[in-house]
Amino acid sequence: MIKANTNTRSIVSSKLISSDEDIERAARAVKAMSHPLRLKILCTLGEHEISVQDIVEQVGTSQSNISQHLAILRDKGILASRKDANRVFYHIDDPRTLRLIALIREVFVQNK
């Protein structure tokens, strides 16, 4: 259990989300990112634009499965796509998502 002193609590509580609209937006984004495969896709993309086929190869599952998860991330406004001939490329559309992934890495990834 982490113990926080009074000063820490006041700093943390002053930074919490208070607007219902902001809470809804944050909850939608976190929910969309909460699936392990979707988080892996986002980590694979990073700051790059990558084709669906390249995502399939890097993530290691079927194109159908990847496409379903890409559609969820796109529908939630986390990803954007563009077509070039018969290929579809995806990229993270909101820089806040990259910041969130960096924070997740900082908090949950053990330095080896």
Long-range contacts (C-beta under 8 A, 24 or more apart in sequence): 28-76, 29-76, 29-77, 29-78, 29-97, 29-100, 31-76, 32-72, 32-73, 32-76, 32-78, 33-73, 33-78, 33-97, 33-100, 35-69, 35-72, 37-61, 37-65, 37-69, 38-69, 38-72, 38-73, 39-101, 39-104, 41-66, 41-69, 41-70, 41-73, 42-73, 42-78, 42-92, 42-97, 42-101, 43-101, 45-79, 45-90, 45-91, 45-92, 46-92, 46-98, 46-101, 47-92, 47-98, 48-91, 49-82, 49-89, 49-90, 49-91, 50-89, 50-90, 50-91, 51-87, 51-88, 51-89, 51-90, 52-87, 52-88, 52-89, 52-90, 53-87, 55-90
